Amino acid sequence: MKEDIGTTKYLIHAKIETNGVAERPDAVGAIFGQTEGLLGDELDLRELLKTGRIGRLKVNISSNQGKSSGTVMIPSSLNRVETSIIAAALETINRVGPCEATIKIERIEDVRDAKRRF
């Protein structure tokens, strides 16, 4: 499935670290599971994904010496405030699969601004 980045306004970049071995499905499940109900119906990630207001989550995670780390990218066509709220909700995640975890937002990229500068 090809992604249409034409409607993407912002791109949330986050870093994920766990104290045990976790895989991509664990991270995606944690993101959807632990943010469910946190922000109310208007900003529910599953609904936003279904309606196309956020794009498919890109999760790259690798394990080394019993710990996992990686990156999460979430494209958003929401406004700046709503995108920031979604990003803040990601930082509340404290478990990924069976492991304790932390997610830190590195930056929220304005994709339209990057296109304008190009």
Backbone as JSON Lines, residues from 0, in Angstrom:
{"i":0,"aa":"M","n":[0.84,-1.17,0.0],"ca":[0.0,0.0,0.0],"c":[0.89,1.24,0.0]}
{"i":1,"aa":"K","n":[0.7,2.09,-0.95],"ca":[1.49,3.31,-1.06],"c":[0.85,4.41,-0.22]}
{"i":2,"aa":"E","n":[1.69,5.14,0.49],"ca":[1.19,6.19,1.37],"c":[1.13,7.52,0.64]}
{"i":3,"aa":"D","n":[0.02,8.23,0.82],"ca":[-0.13,9.55,0.23],"c":[0.36,10.58,1.23]}
{"i":4,"aa":"I","n":[1.54,11.14,0.98],"ca":[2.07,12.14,1.91],"c":[1.62,13.54,1.53]}
{"i":5,"aa":"G","n":[0.77,13.64,0.52],"ca":[0.3,14.94,0.06],"c":[-0.52,15.68,1.1]}
{"i":6,"aa":"T","n":[-1.23,14.97,1.97],"ca":[-2.05,15.62,2.98],"c":[-1.35,15.7,4.33]}
{"i":7,"aa":"T","n":[-0.15,15.17,4.45],"ca":[0.57,15.19,5.71],"c":[1.07,16.61,5.99]}
{"i":8,"aa":"K","n":[0.72,17.1,7.18],"ca":[1.18,18.42,7.6],"c":[2.38,18.31,8.53]}
{"i":9,"aa":"Y","n":[2.32,17.35,9.43],"ca":[3.37,17.2,10.44],"c":[3.81,15.75,10.51]}
{"i":10,"aa":"L","n":[5.05,15.56,10.96],"ca":[5.6,14.23,11.14],"c":[6.2,14.17,12.54]}
{"i":11,"aa":"I","n":[5.63,13.31,13.38],"ca":[6.12,13.15,14.74],"c":[7.28,12.16,14.72]}
{"i":12,"aa":"H","n":[8.43,12.57,15.24],"ca":[9.61,11.71,15.34],"c":[9.82,11.4,16.83]}
{"i":13,"aa":"A","n":[9.87,10.12,17.18],"ca":[10.07,9.73,18.57],"c":[11.11,8.62,18.66]}
{"i":14,"aa":"K","n":[11.73,8.53,19.82],"ca":[12.7,7.48,20.08],"c":[12.13,6.58,21.17]}
{"i":15,"aa":"I","n":[12.28,5.27,20.98],"ca":[11.74,4.31,21.93],"c":[12.88,3.47,22.47]}
{"i":16,"aa":"E","n":[12.87,3.22,23.78],"ca":[13.87,2.38,24.43],"c":[13.16,1.49,25.44]}
{"i":17,"aa":"T","n":[13.56,0.21,25.47],"ca":[12.98,-0.74,26.42],"c":[14.11,-1.4,27.2]}
{"i":18,"aa":"N","n":[13.77,-1.94,28.38],"ca":[14.78,-2.63,29.17],"c":[14.77,-4.13,28.91]}
{"i":19,"aa":"G","n":[14.09,-4.56,27.87],"ca":[14.04,-5.96,27.47],"c":[13.85,-6.04,25.97]}
{"i":20,"aa":"V","n":[13.66,-7.25,25.49],"ca":[13.51,-7.44,24.05],"c":[12.05,-7.21,23.65]}
{"i":21,"aa":"A","n":[11.83,-6.27,22.75],"ca":[10.5,-5.97,22.23],"c":[10.59,-5.91,20.71]}
{"i":22,"aa":"E","n":[9.48,-6.21,20.06],"ca":[9.45,-6.2,18.6],"c":[8.46,-5.16,18.11]}
{"i":23,"aa":"R","n":[8.43,-4.96,16.8],"ca":[7.58,-3.95,16.19],"c":[6.11,-4.09,16.6]}
{"i":24,"aa":"P","n":[5.51,-5.3,16.52],"ca":[4.1,-5.41,16.91],"c":[3.86,-5.03,18.38]}
{"i":25,"aa":"D","n":[4.84,-5.29,19.24],"ca":[4.71,-4.89,20.65],"c":[4.62,-3.37,20.76]}
{"i":26,"aa":"A","n":[5.48,-2.68,20.02],"ca":[5.5,-1.21,20.07],"c":[4.22,-0.62,19.51]}
{"i":27,"aa":"V","n":[3.76,-1.13,18.37],"ca":[2.52,-0.62,17.77],"c":[1.35,-0.88,18.71]}
{"i":28,"aa":"G","n":[1.3,-2.07,19.28],"ca":[0.23,-2.41,20.23],"c":[0.24,-1.51,21.45]}
{"i":29,"aa":"A","n":[1.42,-1.2,21.95],"ca":[1.53,-0.32,23.12],"c":[1.06,1.08,22.78]}
{"i":30,"aa":"I","n":[1.41,1.57,21.61],"ca":[1.01,2.92,21.21],"c":[-0.51,3.02,21.13]}
{"i":31,"aa":"F","n":[-1.14,2.06,20.47],"ca":[-2.6,2.11,20.36],"c":[-3.27,1.76,21.69]}
{"i":32,"aa":"G","n":[-2.77,0.76,22.39],"ca":[-3.4,0.3,23.62],"c":[-3.32,1.29,24.76]}
{"i":33,"aa":"Q","n":[-2.15,1.88,24.97],"ca":[-1.97,2.76,26.12],"c":[-2.45,4.18,25.89]}
{"i":34,"aa":"T","n":[-2.72,4.55,24.65],"ca":[-3.28,5.88,24.4],"c":[-4.8,5.82,24.22]}
{"i":35,"aa":"E","n":[-5.35,4.6,24.14],"ca":[-6.79,4.44,23.95],"c":[-7.55,5.02,25.14]}
{"i":36,"aa":"G","n":[-8.49,5.91,24.88],"ca":[-9.29,6.51,25.93],"c":[-8.59,7.66,26.65]}
{"i":37,"aa":"L","n":[-7.32,7.84,26.42],"ca":[-6.55,8.88,27.11],"c":[-6.93,10.27,26.64]}
{"i":38,"aa":"L","n":[-7.22,10.42,25.35],"ca":[-7.45,11.73,24.76],"c":[-8.9,11.98,24.37]}
{"i":39,"aa":"G","n":[-9.78,11.08,24.67],"ca":[-11.17,11.25,24.28],"c":[-11.42,10.74,22.87]}
{"i":40,"aa":"D","n":[-12.67,10.74,22.47],"ca":[-13.05,10.17,21.18],"c":[-12.51,10.95,19.99]}
{"i":41,"aa":"E","n":[-12.37,12.26,20.12],"ca":[-11.92,13.08,18.99],"c":[-10.49,12.79,18.58]}
{"i":42,"aa":"L","n":[-9.64,12.38,19.54],"ca":[-8.23,12.14,19.24],"c":[-7.84,10.68,19.47]}
{"i":43,"aa":"D","n":[-8.79,9.77,19.34],"ca":[-8.49,8.35,19.46],"c":[-7.68,7.91,18.24]}
{"i":44,"aa":"L","n":[-6.51,7.33,18.47],"ca":[-5.6,7.0,17.37],"c":[-6.22,6.05,16.35]}
{"i":45,"aa":"R","n":[-6.98,5.06,16.83],"ca":[-7.6,4.11,15.88],"c":[-8.57,4.83,14.94]}
{"i":46,"aa":"E","n":[-9.37,5.72,15.48],"ca":[-10.32,6.46,14.65],"c":[-9.6,7.42,13.71]}
{"i":47,"aa":"L","n":[-8.57,8.08,14.2],"ca":[-7.81,9.0,13.35],"c":[-7.14,8.24,12.21]}
{"i":48,"aa":"L","n":[-6.69,7.03,12.48],"ca":[-6.08,6.21,11.43],"c":[-7.13,5.77,10.41]}
{"i":49,"aa":"K","n":[-8.3,5.37,10.89],"ca":[-9.38,4.95,9.99],"c":[-9.84,6.09,9.08]}
{"i":50,"aa":"T","n":[-9.9,7.29,9.63],"ca":[-10.38,8.43,8.84],"c":[-9.27,9.1,8.04]}
{"i":51,"aa":"G","n":[-8.04,8.65,8.21],"ca":[-6.94,9.19,7.43],"c":[-6.34,10.46,7.98]}
{"i":52,"aa":"R","n":[-6.69,10.83,9.2],"ca":[-6.13,12.07,9.77],"c":[-4.73,11.87,10.33]}
{"i":53,"aa":"I","n":[-4.38,10.61,10.64],"ca":[-2.98,10.27,10.88],"c":[-2.66,9.13,9.93]}
{"i":54,"aa":"G","n":[-1.4,9.01,9.59],"ca":[-0.98,7.97,8.66],"c":[-0.5,6.73,9.4]}
{"i":55,"aa":"R","n":[-0.08,5.78,8.63],"ca":[0.41,4.52,9.17],"c":[1.67,4.76,10.0]}
{"i":56,"aa":"L","n":[1.73,4.15,11.18],"ca":[2.88,4.29,12.06],"c":[4.08,3.57,11.46]}
{"i":57,"aa":"K","n":[5.22,4.23,11.45],"ca":[6.46,3.6,11.0],"c":[7.31,3.35,12.24]}
{"i":58,"aa":"V","n":[7.5,2.08,12.56],"ca":[8.27,1.72,13.74],"c":[9.46,0.88,13.31]}
{"i":59,"aa":"N","n":[10.65,1.34,13.63],"ca":[11.87,0.57,13.41],"c":[12.46,0.3,14.78]}
{"i":60,"aa":"I","n":[12.61,-0.98,15.13],"ca":[13.11,-1.33,16.45],"c":[14.09,-2.48,16.31]}
{"i":61,"aa":"S","n":[15.16,-2.42,17.06],"ca":[16.14,-3.5,17.03],"c":[16.59,-3.81,18.45]}
{"i":62,"aa":"S","n":[17.05,-5.04,18.64],"ca":[17.47,-5.49,19.97],"c":[18.97,-5.72,19.98]}
{"i":63,"aa":"N","n":[19.58,-5.39,21.12],"ca":[21.0,-5.59,21.3],"c":[21.26,-5.81,22.78]}
{"i":64,"aa":"Q","n":[21.89,-6.92,23.12],"ca":[22.24,-7.25,24.5],"c":[21.04,-7.19,25.44]}
{"i":65,"aa":"G","n":[19.93,-7.74,25.02],"ca":[18.75,-7.83,25.87],"c":[17.94,-6.55,26.01]}
{"i":66,"aa":"K","n":[18.27,-5.53,25.26],"ca":[17.51,-4.28,25.28],"c":[17.13,-3.92,23.86]}
{"i":67,"aa":"S","n":[16.04,-3.19,23.73],"ca":[15.58,-2.78,22.4],"c":[15.51,-1.27,22.33]}
{"i":68,"aa":"S","n":[15.77,-0.75,21.14],"ca":[15.63,0.68,20.92],"c":[15.29,0.9,19.45]}
{"i":69,"aa":"G","n":[14.72,2.04,19.18],"ca":[14.35,2.33,17.8],"c":[13.65,3.66,17.67]}
{"i":70,"aa":"T","n":[13.0,3.82,16.53],"ca":[12.33,5.08,16.22],"c":[10.88,4.83,15.85]}
{"i":71,"aa":"V","n":[10.07,5.85,16.07],"ca":[8.66,5.83,15.69],"c":[8.41,7.12,14.91]}
{"i":72,"aa":"M","n":[7.74,6.99,13.77],"ca":[7.34,8.17,12.99],"c":[5.84,8.06,12.71]}
{"i":73,"aa":"I","n":[5.14,9.15,12.98],"ca":[3.7,9.19,12.76],"c":[3.36,10.41,11.92]}
{"i":74,"aa":"P","n":[2.89,10.21,10.68],"ca":[2.45,11.35,9.87],"c":[1.07,11.82,10.34]}
{"i":75,"aa":"S","n":[0.87,13.12,10.34],"ca":[-0.38,13.69,10.84],"c":[-0.88,14.79,9.9]}
{"i":76,"aa":"S","n":[-2.18,14.77,9.66],"ca":[-2.8,15.88,8.92],"c":[-3.65,16.73,9.87]}
{"i":77,"aa":"L","n":[-3.47,16.51,11.17],"ca":[-4.16,17.31,12.18],"c":[-3.47,18.68,12.27]}
{"i":78,"aa":"N","n":[-4.08,19.6,13.02],"ca":[-3.43,20.9,13.2],"c":[-2.28,20.76,14.2]}
{"i":79,"aa":"R","n":[-1.53,21.83,14.38],"ca":[-0.33,21.8,15.21],"c":[-0.63,21.41,16.66]}
{"i":80,"aa":"V","n":[-1.69,21.97,17.23],"ca":[-2.03,21.7,18.62],"c":[-2.43,20.24,18.8]}
{"i":81,"aa":"E","n":[-3.3,19.73,17.94],"ca":[-3.73,18.34,18.05],"c":[-2.55,17.38,17.85]}
{"i":82,"aa":"T","n":[-1.67,17.7,16.93],"ca":[-0.48,16.86,16.7],"c":[0.4,16.86,17.94]}
{"i":83,"aa":"S","n":[0.56,18.0,18.58],"ca":[1.36,18.09,19.8],"c":[0.74,17.29,20.94]}
{"i":84,"aa":"I","n":[-0.57,17.29,21.02],"ca":[-1.26,16.51,22.05],"c":[-1.04,15.01,21.81]}
{"i":85,"aa":"I","n":[-1.13,14.57,20.56],"ca":[-0.85,13.17,20.22],"c":[0.58,12.82,20.63]}
{"i":86,"aa":"A","n":[1.53,13.7,20.31],"ca":[2.93,13.46,20.66],"c":[3.12,13.36,22.17]}
{"i":87,"aa":"A","n":[2.47,14.23,22.91],"ca":[2.57,14.19,24.37],"c":[2.0,12.89,24.93]}
{"i":88,"aa":"A","n":[0.93,12.41,24.31],"ca":[0.33,11.15,24.75],"c":[1.29,9.98,24.57]}
{"i":89,"aa":"L","n":[2.11,10.03,23.52],"ca":[3.09,8.96,23.3],"c":[4.08,8.87,24.46]}
{"i":90,"aa":"E","n":[4.42,10.0,25.04],"ca":[5.4,10.0,26.13],"c":[4.85,9.4,27.42]}
{"i":91,"aa":"T","n":[3.55,9.16,27.5],"ca":[2.98,8.54,28.69],"c":[3.12,7.02,28.66]}
{"i":92,"aa":"I","n":[3.52,6.45,27.53],"ca":[3.64,4.99,27.41],"c":[4.81,4.52,28.27]}
{"i":93,"aa":"N","n":[4.54,3.53,29.14],"ca":[5.58,3.06,30.04],"c":[5.9,1.57,29.9]}
{"i":94,"aa":"R","n":[5.17,0.86,29.04],"ca":[5.45,-0.55,28.79],"c":[5.28,-0.85,27.31]}
{"i":95,"aa":"V","n":[6.17,-1.68,26.8],"ca":[6.06,-2.18,25.43],"c":[6.21,-3.68,25.53]}
{"i":96,"aa":"G","n":[5.14,-4.4,25.21],"ca":[5.16,-5.84,25.4],"c":[5.37,-6.12,26.88]}
{"i":97,"aa":"P","n":[6.26,-7.05,27.21],"ca":[6.51,-7.37,28.62],"c":[7.54,-6.46,29.29]}
{"i":98,"aa":"C","n":[8.03,-5.46,28.6],"ca":[9.17,-4.66,29.07],"c":[8.77,-3.26,29.49]}
{"i":99,"aa":"E","n":[9.51,-2.73,30.46],"ca":[9.36,-1.31,30.77],"c":[9.98,-0.52,29.63]}
{"i":100,"aa":"A","n":[9.39,0.63,29.33],"ca":[9.85,1.38,28.16],"c":[9.7,2.88,28.38]}
{"i":101,"aa":"T","n":[10.44,3.62,27.57],"ca":[10.28,5.07,27.52],"c":[10.2,5.5,26.06]}
{"i":102,"aa":"I","n":[9.34,6.45,25.81],"ca":[9.25,7.05,24.48],"c":[9.47,8.55,24.66]}
{"i":103,"aa":"K","n":[10.42,9.07,23.93],"ca":[10.74,10.5,23.98],"c":[10.52,11.1,22.6]}
{"i":104,"aa":"I","n":[9.82,12.21,22.55],"ca":[9.61,12.9,21.28],"c":[10.88,13.67,20.94]}
{"i":105,"aa":"E","n":[11.43,13.39,19.78],"ca":[12.64,14.09,19.34],"c":[12.27,15.42,18.69]}
{"i":106,"aa":"R","n":[11.26,15.38,17.82],"ca":[10.82,16.62,17.17],"c":[9.5,16.37,16.45]}
{"i":107,"aa":"I","n":[8.82,17.47,16.16],"ca":[7.64,17.43,15.3],"c":[7.99,18.27,14.08]}
{"i":108,"aa":"E","n":[8.12,17.59,12.96],"ca":[8.56,18.23,11.72],"c":[7.37,18.79,10.95]}
{"i":109,"aa":"D","n":[7.47,20.03,10.53],"ca":[6.45,20.65,9.69],"c":[6.78,20.29,8.24]}
{"i":110,"aa":"V","n":[6.08,19.31,7.69],"ca":[6.37,18.8,6.35],"c":[6.11,19.87,5.3]}
{"i":111,"aa":"R","n":[5.09,20.67,5.5],"ca":[4.76,21.73,4.53],"c":[5.88,22.76,4.46]}
{"i":112,"aa":"D","n":[6.46,23.08,5.61],"ca":[7.57,24.04,5.63],"c":[8.77,23.49,4.87]}
{"i":113,"aa":"A","n":[9.04,22.21,5.03],"ca":[10.14,21.59,4.3],"c":[9.89,21.62,2.8]}
{"i":114,"aa":"K","n":[8.63,21.43,2.4],"ca":[8.28,21.49,0.97],"c":[8.45,22.91,0.43]}
{"i":115,"aa":"R","n":[8.08,23.91,1.25],"ca":[8.2,25.3,0.82],"c":[9.67,25.68,0.61]}
{"i":116,"aa":"R","n":[10.54,25.2,1.5],"ca":[11.96,25.52,1.39],"c":[12.6,24.82,0.21]}
{"i":117,"aa":"F","n":[12.02,23.72,-0.23],"ca":[12.56,22.97,-1.36],"c":[12.34,23.76,-2.62]}
